Structure formats: structure tokens, C-alpha cells
């Protein structure tokens, strides 16, 4: 049975905070009782049977183990029963107590809430390709690992035989070709899989034009493996790295996540690297293509992309530039003596990647970037200690659920912990869960980044990080604006409670370090991006080489990040009114103006990191409220309330589809179904705006819906994806289904009492 390990190290791994937040899985055939193993098997069968109805796992394996460690009875059968519909005014406290008891029971001993973080369905395949090419597959993944990864890939296959870009997506060439390839590399035969899965996948690929139709990200990976030719890939010249930093297209000026993928891809392209051509690779050349491999027109193939994958079509300017680089630039740059520039660029990129590896403890900024950096590291020296450190960190990204084992987008849960603290503190019964709060408080303090990147980090295109918080574990070292803000908020709110309830406060100087990071991250327009300042111009998006994502080239500014910073700085100013008073005041004023300007005509705000208009509008209301705006004095908030109320469904809830992010227009879930997290966000926004005082009826209806959805053990059901990135990339935050219903009901109960309203007879 699989065992979840928390905050443990291992060979070739270093940590600056005793591995706080690290999550790894190991297979132990002696672990677990017979009843627990039966429960796991039952959960796996249940997921497999219902995988087309409920696309997402519920993290049952992890939650079972955590609940057991915390002496909480985790009964899968009871968890399926819904709360009786007999809900009366006295049940709110009871429901909150059940929810908090369950949520506390799935907290790890180091203070965080472990969980899956699924996103793109091709991420697992890219890691498998790297492990295969570097001949590390059997070293890194045991037979049990491979078994669970195959389970996951088969569980994520659509009825038509393909795989979507994400769990709720229709089949795409990128995910289908890469996942089919991964299954073959894991040892599956051409006829394996439940219900003829492999033949069905191969048929889907052939019916949609074969792997020559794969987007550029897939073209790169298949070229690395040797089942595609580099001559079929649009140029990714490494020489761009030699450009002065003042030039807008210098890769160091691009958005951090794209930069950390583009640079290693340009390294692979510059070397035209191809792994060992094995018998399996030769077979895949036949399986993935409809035409004989040697007769494929690779020059034509570089322009091909399946219509199912095209979200962001190439511009005519981009096509012209690619043609010029392909026909003239690449031949010129590879001829001596000009080829010296390529050699120099590749050398500088290798040094740059080494710097990033070392400063992130070989975790890198994300899973996709880690796979690329790890391969580049191996190409430089297959026997290096650096590559061994890379391999040791693969386990950080692997996660086991009832759906199988996959590679997560990121590692670490600071974001969830910061929100969880705020949710618990919103409840009148928060003091009953002081042990939970203390552990969470200690986790946040231990997760602060204590140093800047090494050396002259600005020349390596890195921002200051000392005092910030990462989305991932602290060892990874990439500060994020809203993670820093939400962590600071949580610490300031906890400081209002006694040490008996919340634990010891953080030192003032460390809070000030966090403020320094936040102030340094504000852009001239008043807005906040994610990891760093905007370094190039919005028009650079016309050179977006990825067909599947939008807004990937530039560090854009977001209402969510900006709102988080406003709230954190407003709280800090209350406690420390004299610290950098003028700078904080000016920062808040310009950030507020930025949010006001972003509002849409219908009163909504577009949320870029959650689904979507509900998420963005909640954040905007919170930010504006933090500076004293309310329904009575703010046109923006009045319009926002009108928008939210217009989207409430007849059952009292809200339910927004991930398609809102893709189409940039509000879209309900199929059948106008409610989503518990969307409903909680809308409630929080309306309550902050003063809806209780005007007309509490919409909130009563929403609260009743949330309460009716609680499961018998205190959990809430897992539903559709609720996170998002790059317009076309939904994410699933596993703890949201617990955090936000608790938060919304806690605030609801407090407001009902504060306003002297009699709770309704539901």
C-alpha cells in the first residue's frame, strides 16, 4: 500500500527549513490493514467506474492516512451520504464544527494540508520521456510506480480514445500523442489497456492527422525522443539569450514560467538533441505517424497543428518570422564562423540553468520546467552530482490518488494554508481548533524565504525574494506576490489572538521583509503580477509560440494579486502605522485605482487564477473593502453586487464553468449546476459588500445550499475544476472544497449575529 511521507529528506537532497512542506509517496507492501487496503481498492474501483461522470479524484488515499494519524474515523461509506435536508437555524454551528473537525483531521504534522494539484494532462508524459531518454526510468520508478502511472493515464483517457489538455477537456493531439507515448515507454504494448485503450488512442491520433499535427511543445518532446525531426520544429534560437537585456525579446524579460521553459527548449533545439534510437523508438515512429517516417515532409509539418489544440493561433507576423528563421536564419547561424555564437549561447544557457537548479534546490519553478532543466543537466554531464540531485527531486512531484499516480504541476501548499487560517478565524468557534491554528501558524513561519537568490541575482533575471513566500515549498525559493500577501495577512490576523490560541508571533523584522517584497513588486500602473515585475511589453504576445495558451509571454497584472497586496498592506498599516508610511499609502492608492479600472461594464472582474468572474469579483470586492469602500460609497461595489446577484441560480448557488476563462464570457456549468466553491466566493463577496444589511435572502439561500452539500463525515464533495491559468489551463485545488465553505459559513454566521437578524427557518 502507498504511504505518504511528510517533511522527510533523503540522499542528494538539501533543505533550508528541515523539508517543511515536502510530500513524497513510497510503496510499502506491509503498510495498512486489510480493511484499509480494501477501502483503497474500493475507492479505485469507484473512481474508475464513474470517471466520465466525476472527472476528479477526492484525494482519498492521502486523507485516509492523515485522518488515521490524527485519530479521526474516516468512513468512506458514510462519506457518500449527504447531510439530511432538515436544516434549521441551530445547525450552522454544528455544520461548522463537523467541517472544522474533519479539516483539522487531514492536516499534516508539519501544519499544512497535503493534496494533489492536477493540471495539464501531458505533464506526466514529459517526465516519463526524460526518464526514458536519460535511462533513469527503472532507477527512479519501481514497478509499483509504473503500475499506478498507467492506471492514472488510462483513467484520464476519454471515451473517444484521446486525452484532453486537462481532465475536463475534449481530446487533443498534444495530450493524446504524449500520453500514448508515455504508456509505451512504461512497458505497455500496442494492444494493452482496458477496453482496447491503446488501439483506440492510436486510432484517434491517426484519424486526426497523426503526430505531425501536434503543437510545438509536443514537437519538441517527440524530437527529443527521436520520433519527430528537429527540422519539423519552428526555430527556437538559443542566440536570443545573447541579446542585451534592453532588447524586448531577450528571454530574461519574458514571464518567468515561460522563460524557464523557453530557455531550456532553445538549448535542446540548439543542440538538436535526440536520445538513443531504441527498438521501441523505431516502433513509435510507425505507431504515431500515418505516413512512412522517412517520407514525411518535415518542413511542412512544422506549420501543422490539430484544430482541437489551437486556442491561440499564430499571427501572420509570427509565421513570417518563423519562415525567415527556418529558411535563412538557421542555416546562417549554424555555419562557421557564425556558429561560434551558438556555442557561446549554449554555454551561457547551461550556466543559467545550473544557477536556477541550485537556487531552487533542483525543484525548479514547476514540473514542466523541471523536466526540461533535468534533461539539459543530463546532456551536460550524465554522471554529475547535479543530475543525481535532479532525480532525487522527481519524487516531490509524484502524487497518488484513487485515480493513480501523476506528476503534479507544482509542489507545496502555502497558498492553501494561508487561506485555511483565514477561513478558520472567520468562525466563532475558531478557538476550539487552536492546535490546528498553531500548526498552521508554525508552517507559515517556517515557509518564509529567508534569503535572496545567490550572487548577482538581477543579472540572472531574478527578483528579490528575502521575506517572501513561494507558492511551492520554501526551498524552491520563487517568491509570489499574492502568496506573500496572503501569508502576511494570515500572520497579522493570528497576531490578534493570544499565544495560547495562535502560537508565538513572527518577529516584526520578518514581517517588514515581507512588506519590502510586496512594495518592490508593484508595477508602474499600480497592478501586481505573480512572480516578478513586468519586464517587457504586452505587444510581445504576438510572438507567443504556444498554440494552446494565451498571455504567456509577459508578466501581466491581475486583480487577484493586486487585491491580496492591498489587503495585506492595509492590515500591516493598522498594526505598524509608522513603517514606510508614505510608500505603503501610495502603493495602496495606485493599486486601488488599478482594480477600479479593470472592472468590466457588467460589474464583474476577470479572474485569471480561478474560475473566473466569480473569483475575480470576490477578490476585487475584498480589495476595495480593505480601503474603506462599501455599497454606499462605491459605484464599483454596487455594480459588482448587481453582477453577482444576477448570476445566482434558482437553488441559491453559483456555478461557473472553466469555459468562462477560455471564452472570456460568463458561462454556467452544464445544466446550470451549482458549485460549492463558486457559491462560497459569491457569498464572501456579497457579505463583504454589505448584502446582509440590504437583503439577506440571497445569502440565506446560498448558505442553505452549502449546508445541504456537507457529507456525513464533515467533508464537502469534490466537484469540477475551480482554478485556472493562461486562459486555457484549468487547475484543481483539492482543499478549496473544504476551505471556502467553512469561510463563507463562518462569515455568514457572524454577520447574522452582528446585524441582529433572526436566522431564517430553512
N, C-alpha and C positions, 0 to 999 in steps of 0.2 A: 504494500500500500504506500502511497505517496505521503511524505511527511514535509510540512512546511517549516523551514528554519528561519528564525528572525534574528537579525543583528549578529550574525556569525561571519567570521572571516575564513581564510583558507590560504593555501600556498599561492604565492605570486600576487597577493592582494594586500594593498595598503589602505589605511583609513585614518583620517584626522579626527574622528569622533567615535571610535570604537564600533564602527559599522552600523551606527544607529540608522534604522530605516531599511537596511538591506533585507531582501526577501529571496530565498532560494528554496528549491524543492529537491528532495532526494528520495530515491526509491528504497524502501526498507521492507523486505518481504515478511519480516516479523512484526511490523508495526500494525497496531489496530486490532481490535477484537473481531470475532466472526460477525457480530451484529453490525459493526461499523463497516466492515468490508461489504456486507450485504447491502447496507444503505448506500454506499458509493456505487455499487453495481446497479442498484435500482435507480439512482439519480442519473447515471449514464444512459440507461435504457429509456428512462422517461424523456431525457433531452433528445435522444436520437429519434424517438417516436414522434415527438412534437416539434422537431426542429424547423419545420416550414411554417408553423403557427407562431411559435415564440422563438425568435432568432437568437436570443442572447441567453447565455448561461447565468446562473444566480450565485456563482462562487460557492457552491455547496461544500466542496472539499475543504476549502480554507476555513469557512465559517463553522463547519462541524468541529474541526480541530481546535480552533480558538475558543469556541464555546465550552468544549470539554476542559481545556486548560483553565478556564475561568469558572468551572463548576456550574455551568448553565446547561440545562437539559435541552438538547437540540433534537426535536422530534420532526422528522420530515413529513410524516403523515399529518400531524397536527398543523404543520406549516401550510398545508394546502387548503385548510378550511378557512373560510372567510369569517370575519367578525360578524356576529348576529346583527341584523338590521335594527334591533331595538336600541337605538342610541338616544340617550336623554341628556339633559344639561349636566348631570353629575358624572358623565363618562369621560369628559375631556382629561381630567387629571389621571384617571385610570388608564386611558389610552396612552397618555404621555409617559406614565410610569412603566407601562409594558414596553413601549418603544425604547425608552432610555435603558431599561434593564437589558433588553436584547442587544442594543447597540453597544453598551458597555461590555457585554459578554464577548463581542467579536473584536475587541481592542487587543492589540498585541502587548506583550510585556514591556516593550520599549516606548509605548504610548501612542503609536499610530494605528491606523486601520488598514491592514493589508488587503489588497484586492487586485483583480485583473484590470488592465487598461487597454482594451482591444480597440483597434482602429483599422487601417488598411489591411486587406486580406492577402496582400503579396509580401508583407514584411517577413513572415516566417520563411517563405521560399528563398528570399535573398540571403538569409543567414545560412540556409542549407547549402546553397550554391557555393558560398565562401568556404564553408567547412569541407565541402567535397573537393573543391579546387585546391585547397591547401592541405589536402589529405589528412584532415583533422576530424572527420566525421565520426569515425569509430572511437577516437580518443575522447571526444567531447560528449558524444551522445551514446548512451548504452542502448541495448535492445529495448528496454522499457521506455526510454525516451522516444525512440523511433516509433514504437507502437502507439504511444499517446499522440505524437505529432501526426501520424497517419490518421488516427481517429479524428483529430481536430479537422484536418483537411477534408476528409470525407464528410464530416458533419456540416461543413460550410459549403459543400457543393450544392448548387441549385438543381432544381428538377430537370432543367434542360441540359445538364451536364457541365455547365460552366461555373465559374466563380465570379462574384461581384467584386467591385472595388472595395466594398465593405459588406458587413453581414446582412444589411437590408437592401443591398443594391442588386440590380439586374446584372446578368453575366457580362463580363468584359474580357477582352483579349489579354490585357496585362495580367490580371489575376489568374485567368484560366491557363494560359501558357506557362506561367511561372509555377503555379501550384501543381500542374501536371508534371512538369519537370522535376519539382521537388519530390513528389511521390516516387518517381522513377529513381532518383538519386538515393532515396531512402530504402530502396530494395523492392518496391512494388513492380509487378510485371505488367505487361501491356494489357492483360486481361483481368487484373485484380480489381478488388474493391467491391463493396456491397452493391447489388443490383447493377453489375457491369459498369461501375463508375469510371474506370479508366477508358474503356472504349467509347463511352458517352462523352467524356471530356475531349478525347481525340476527335470525335465527330464534330463537336461544337467548334473546335479550332479550325478544322478543315472547311466546315460549312461557312465560316466567317472569314475566309481568305487565307488561312494558315498564319503561322507566327511571323511572317513578313509584315503583317498588319499590326504588330504590337507597337505601343507608344515608345518614345525614345528611352525611357527608363528601363523598359524591358529589353530593348535592343542592346543597351549597354550590358545588362546582366547575361543575356544569351550569348553575346560576343565574348565575354569573359570565359564562359563555359565552353565555347567552341561550337555552338550550334547556330551561330549567326556570324556574319563577317563584319569587321570594322568598316569596310567600305560601304556597308549599308547603314551606317550611322552618320547623322549630320555632325559636322565638325564641332568638337569641344576643345578648342585650342588651349593648351596649358600656358602658352606665351602671354595670355591676358594677365597672368599673375605677375609678369614683369613690368606691367604698366605702372606709372606713378599713381600714388593714392588719390591724386586730384582728379584723375580721369573717371567719369561716372561708371564705366563698365569694368573698372578694376574689381575683381571678385571679392576683395576685402570689404567693399562698400555694399555688398548685397545683404539681404536678410539672412540672419545667422543660420537658420536651418537650411535654407537653400545654399548658402555659401559653403556650409560644411558637407554638402552633398556634391555640389558642382566642382569644387576644387579636387577632391579625390577622383571624381569621374574624369576630369580633364587629365589627371595623372595616368589613369588607365588608358584613356584614349591616346595620349601622347606616346605611351609605350606600345600601344596596340597589343596589350597583354592578352594572351589566351592560355588557359590552363591545359593540363595534359589531355590529349585526344585519346580517350579510352574507348574501349568497345561500346560501352554504354553511351558515350557522347556520339559516336558514329551512328548508333541506333536512333538516338534522339533527333539527329539531323533528318532522318527519314520520317520519324513519327510526327514531327512538328510542322513539316512542310508538305505541300501538295505536289510540288514540282521537285525533280531531282536536285539535290543540293548544289551540284556543280553548274547547273544550268539557270539558277536564279539570277535575275537581273538586280544586283545589289544596289546599283546606282538609283534605280527606280524604287527599290524597297525602302530607301531612307526617307522617302516622302510619304510612305503609306501609313495609315493609321485607321483601325476599325472605327466605324461610325459610333459604335457602342462606347468607345473610350474617349471620344472627342468632346470635352467640355469647354476647353479654351483653344479654339482653332488658331493655327499660326497666321500671323499677319503677312500681307504681301511683302512688306519690308523685310520681315524675318526670312521669308522664303528666298528673296533675292540675295540677302546676305549669306545665307547657308549655301546657295548655289555658287556664289563667288568664292567663298572659303573652300568649298569642296573642289571646284574646278581649277582654281588658281592659287588660293592661299595655302592649302595643304601641300600640294606638290612643291611650292616655293619654299615653305618652311622646313621641309624635310630634306632639302638638298644642301650639301656642304658648299660654302662655309656657314650659310644661314642656319643650318641645323644646330649650330652651337647654341643658339637662343633656346631651342627646345631642351637641349641637355641642361642648360642653366636653369630653365623654368622648372624642370622635373626635380632637379636637386633642391631648389628653394621650396617647392611644394612638399617634398619629403621632410624637410626640416620643419616646415609649418605644421604638418600633420603630427610629427613627433612631439612638437610643443603642445598641441591640443590633446594628444593622448595622455601625456604626462600630467597636464593640468586638470584633466577630468578623471584621473585615476583609471584611464582606459575604458571609461563608461561612454564617453563622447556625448554629444548633445541629444542624440536619440538613436533608436535601433537601426534605422536606415543608414544613418551616417556612420554608426559603429561598424556595420558590415563592410562598408566601403573602406574605412580607415584601416580596419583589420587586414583586409586583403592587400592594401598598399604597403602596410607594415611587413607582411609576409614576403611580398615581392622584393622589398629592400633587403631582407635577411630572414630566411625561413627558420633559422635556428636561434634567433635573437631572444634575449630576455623580454624585450618589448612584446613580441608576438605571444610569448607564454603568458604575459600579463593580460593581453587581449583575450586569449582563450579562457582564462580564469574568470573573466567578467561576462562571458556569454550566459552563464547561469543566472546572472542578475535579471536578464530579460525574459527568461523562460517562466511561464506560468501554467499551472494545471487547474483546470476546471472540469466540471462534468462533461464538457464538450471536448476535452482532450487538452493537449499541450500546445501552446503557441508562443510566438515571440511578441512581447508587448511593445507598444510604441515607446514608452518611457518607463523608468523605474522610480519608485518613491511616491509618497503620498502626503507631502507637506500641505498641499492645497486643500485636501480633504480634512486634515487635522485642524487647520485654521478655521474652516467653515464649521466643523463639528463643534469646536469650542463655542463659537458664536451661537450655534443652534441650542446647545445645552444651556448656556447662560440666559437664553431667551425664556426658559421655562421657570415657573415659580418654584419648582421642586429641584432646581439645579443643585442645591446644597446637599441633597441626598446622594449625589453622584460625585462627591469631592475626590474620591480615589481616581475616578475616570479623568476628572479635570486636572488633577495633579500630574498624572502620567502624560496627558496631552501637553500640559504646560512644559514639562521637562523635555518632551520630544521637540517642541518648537524651539526651545532654548538651545538644545543640542544640535539643531539643524541649521543654525545660522552659519553663514560662510564667514570665516574668521580672517581671511587674507585675500588680497588681490591676486590675480594670476602672476606667475613668476616673471622676473626680469622686466624688460621694457614692453609691457603688455600692449600698449597702444599701437606699437609697430606690428604687433601680431593681430591687430584688429579686434582687440578685446576691450571691454569697458571695465570700470572699477566694479568690484564685487564684494569687497570687505563690508560686512554689515547687512548684506542682502540675504535673501533666501531663494533657493532654487526650486523649480517645480519638482525636480528629482531629489535624490539624496544629496546631502551637503558635500560629499566627496566629489560629486560631479562638477560643482563649482560655477555653474552658469546661473547668475542672478537673474530673476524675472521681476518685472515691475509690480505686477499685481500679486504675485506670491509674497514679495517683500511687504507690500501694503497690507494684505490680509493677515499675515503673521504678526505684523506690528499692531494691527487692530486687535487681534486676539490677546496679545500680551498686555495692551493697555486696558482692555476690558477686564482681564484677570487681575490686574493690579488694583482694581476697586474692591476686591474681596480679600478677606484675611488669609494669611498663610495657611491656616488650618483647613481652609476650603480649597484654595487655589495653588498652594505651594509658594516657594520663595520667588520674589520678583526678580526680573532680569536687571542687571546693572544699567544705570542711566546712560553710561557711555556707549553701551552696545545699542541701546535704543537710538541714540544720536547717530551712530554709524548707519543705522537703517535709514534714518531721515536723510543723511548725506547721499545715500544711494538714490533715494527717490527724487531728491531735488536735481541730481545730476542727470536723470533720465528724461526730464521734461523737454519736449521739442519746442522750437520757436512758436509753433501755432498753439501751444498750450496743452496739446494732447500727449498721451503716452502710448508707446508701442509696448512690445513684450520684453525682449532681451536687451535691447540697446537703443541708442538714438538712431533716427533715420539718417542714413549716410549717402543716399543717392536720391534720385528724383522719381516721382510717380510715373513719368513717361517711360521709364525703364521697363515697365511691364509689357511693352510691345515686343520685348525680346524674350519673353517667357518661353522657354524651350519645352516645357512640360505641357502635354495636351490635356492632362487630367485635372490640373489645379489652376486656380486663378489667384492673383495678388500674392505671388510667391517670390518676386524679385526684390521687393522693397520692404523695409520695416515700416509698415503702416501704423497709424494711431487708431485706437479703439475706445469706444465708450466704456467698456468694462474696465480696462486697465486704468483709464483716467478717473473713473468713479472710485475705484478702490483706493487710489492715491489720495483723492480729495478726502475720503472718509478717514483714512489713517492719519493724514496730516491735521485734520480738524480735531481728532481725538488727542493727538500729541500736543497740539497747541493749547488745549484745555489744561493738560497736566503740566506742561512746561512752556508757559506763555512767553518767556524771555528768550528762548533759544531760537536763533536765526529768524527772529520775528518778521522782519520785512520780507525776507526771501520766501518764507512759508506763506505769508499773506499774498504776495504777488503770484506765487505758484498756484494757490487755490483759486484766485480770481481768474487767471488766464485759463486754467483747467475747466472752471465752471463755464466760461464763455465758449470753450471748445465743445463741451457737451450740448449746450443750448443750440449751437449752430448745426449740430449733427441731426437734430430731430427732424423726422420726416413730416410731410404735410398732414398725414393721418394721426399724428401724435406719437408714433412709435419711434424706437431706435433699433437699428440693425445690430444684432448681436453676432459677433464673429467667432466666439469660442463656445457658444451654447446655442440651443435651438429655441428660438433665434430672435424673433421680435419680442417675444415674451421675456426672454433672458436679457436682451439689451435694454428693454424698457424698465425692467426691475432695477437693473444697475443704475440707469440714469436717474431714476427717482431717488434711489438711496444717496447718490452723489449730490444731487441738488438739495435734498433734505438736510444733508450734513452741513450746508452753509446757510440754513435758515429758510429755504424756500418751502412753500406749502400750497395747498389747494387755493387758499385765499389770496396769496400774493404772487403766484407764479402762473403765467399763461401756459408755460411748458408742462407743468404738472397737471393742470386741468385738462389739457389735450391728451396727456398720457393716460389719465384715468378714463377718459372717454374711449380711448382706443382699447384699453384692457377690458372694459365692461362690454364693448361691442363684440368681443371675441369669446365671451363666456357662453358655454353650451347650456342646453336646457337642463342637464343633470347637475349643473353647478360648477363643473370643472372647465379646464382649458386643455386643449390637446393639439400641439403644433408639430407638424411633420418636419423631418430633416430636409424635405424639399424646399422649405422656406429659404434655407441657406443657399441652395442651388439656384433657385429661380429669383431670389430677392423679392418675393411676394408671399405674404402670409398664406400658409397652406395648412388646412386641418389634417389630422390623421384620418386614415380611411374610416368611413362610417361615422365620422365626427366623434371618434372615441376620445375620452379624456385621458390625460397623462398626469400621474400624481405629482411629478416634479414640476411640470409646467403649471399645474394648478397651485402648487406651493409658491412658485415665483410670482405668479399674478397676485396671490393673496398678500405676499410680503410687500409688493409694490403698492397695492391699494391701501393697505394698512398704514404704510409709511406716509402716504399722501393724505391720510385723514378720512378714508372712506367710512370708517366706523361711525364717526360723528355725523356724517351726512345721511347715509343709508346703509345700515349694516346687513341688509338682506342678502346681497350678493356674497358677502363673506360667510354668512351663516350657511348658505347653500354649498359653498366651496369647502368649508370645514366639515360639514356633514359627509360630503363625498370622500374626503381624505380619511376620516374616521372609519367609514364603511369599508375602506380598502385594506385596513390593517389585518394582518394574518394573526392566527391564534397565538403564535409564539412572540408576537410583538414586532416582527419584521413587516416590511411592505413589499409588494410584488415587484419583480423586475419587469420593466416594460421596454418600449422602443428606445433607441439611442437618443441621448439628450445633449451630447457635446458635439462640437464642430470645429473644423479648421479649414482654411483655404477654400471656402465656399462649397467644396465638393467632397469633403472628408469627414463624415460623421464619426464621433467617438462615443464610447460608453464609459461613464463614470459610475463604478459599481456602488459607491457609498452614497451617491446622491439620493437614492430611493429611501434611505434612512435619514439623512441629514435634513433635507428640506421639508418633509412632512413634519418632523419634530420642530423645526424652526418656525414654520408657519403656524402650527397649532399652539406653540408656546406664546408667540406674539399675540395670537388671536385671543387666548385666554386672558392674558394680561390686559389687553385693551378693553375687553368686555368688562373686566372688573374696574379698570381705571375710569371708564366712561359711565360707570354706574348703570350699565344696561342689564336687563334681565336676560339671561340666556334663553334662547328660543326653545320651544317644545318641538324638537325634531320629529 
